[in-house]
Amino acid sequence: MTQPARPVRLLREPVVPTDVDAAEAEAIAQVARGRAELPTLDPAVMDCYLGHLVHKVEATSEADPVAVLASLLCFAGVHLGQGPHVRAGDDPHPLLVWPLIVGRTSAGRKGTSWSTAKRLITAADTAFTHHNIKSGLSSGEGLAERFALDDDEQQLDGADTGRDLRLMVMEAEWAGVMAKMKREGNSLSAILRSAWEGGDLSTLTVAARVAPSSHVGILAHITPAEFRDKVSASDMAGGTYNRFLPLAVSRSKFLPFSQGAPTDIVAGLGNGFADRLDEGARLGTLGFTGPAADLWRALYIEFATDHGDIAVVEQFVSRAVPNCLRIAAIHAALDGQHAIHPEHLTAAAALVRYSIASARAIFTDSSVLAKLAAWIGADDQGRTKAAITSEYFRRNTPADEINRMLHKLLAAGQIQVTKIPPASGRGRPTEVYTAATPQHPAKETK
């Protein structure tokens, strides 16, 4: 009997590029270059409970740890609710922090940072993730509607209606929200300013809304170029963006096979997180311990002082003081403390300093860098590091910030550096920066 023909199965070995090792090495180098372009981060940023959570999961994530920390910070401030708060003069401050995560489209791994943080958030409170985290900001009236009272509730004359006023808005494409805010008649900017205060979002439009209270946190993602292109001088002067905490981020590592932190570890961390959130929510006004009050006096002077930055940066970070206070209070609440301790302020101040440096970094691409490159190129003999620090920056800019700008110009091929050894043969060489020699057109890389 003739046997039926067997189906033919073609076996083909997978094709592995011969240059895979070189490609992987270049990918790892790209990560290192991106990290080198970031402002210097004080490790004290992570000396807090939320930093502990980040440390437990960061090894398995390509996300920038700062972005994960900021995402958890925003969530915690919203979840704690309106009970715990701080006072600055006559103003009560809710524990709301609005991180603006700024990173390049792919290299920033902004979405990855949210995925990593969201696993912890969901493990801490699944219901909150489903009902209290939303996206899609479009208009001021739309946001106010979320908190508007119906006719029966208005009859309570301000009494507690028992409604959950907590809302975390996660916008992965903040550039789109910025475009909507620019439309004529859009009231979103004004409503956001009120929301940051944790206050009344009522509107007096034709369809009036009575929304006397709210508790809104915003987590926004954007690229540096998008933000520079879409923000205007009037936007910055209007006060909406000084409510945000800008944070420059970049991919932290190269992990082609990572599947994230183990589920059991995330679950355990989530349970502990939930306990701290529940305990912190029972707090009221948070004050200072004696040592913390002394430290706060110094930080108040530091963050409330004009540092001579360009106007757009000064406007961007003009609420560094309340942001620092709110962050420190979140750290204290998560530790179950009725008062802010020095370690809470130290971690908060480190993050605010990084935010200020990030604001500078966002705008140096389009302003300071071009002027610095032109100043260096104006002298055929070049400029030494000492001259750049004392003559150009007049000793008003931190050395780390100057180094970062020079690194970006070097990486972009706009300047070059020559190291001249001392005549004595001993000591460190002098770094001389000059305009880069233009490439011959025939040698340009396409």
Protein Blocks (a to p, Z undefined) as FASTA:
>chain_A
ZZddddddddddddddfklmmmmmmmmmmmmmmmmmpccddfklmmcfklmmmmmmmmmp
cbdfklmmmmmmmmmmmmnommbccdehjbccddbdcddddddfklnommmmmmmmmmmm
mmmommlmmmmgcehifbfklmmmmmpccfklmmnnopaehiafbdcdddfblmlmmmmm
mpghiaklmmmmmmmnopafbdcbfbdcddfbccddddddddfklmmmmpcfklmmnomm
mmpccdddddfbdcfkbgbjafklmmmmmmmmmmmmmmmmmpccddddfklmmmmmmmmm
mmmpcehiafklmmmmmmmmmmmmmmmmmmmmmnopabdcfklmmmmmmmmmmmmmmmmm
mmmmmmmmmmmmmmmmmpmnbpafklmmmmmnnopacfklmmmmmmmmmmnopaccdddd
dfklpajddddddddddddfklpcZZ
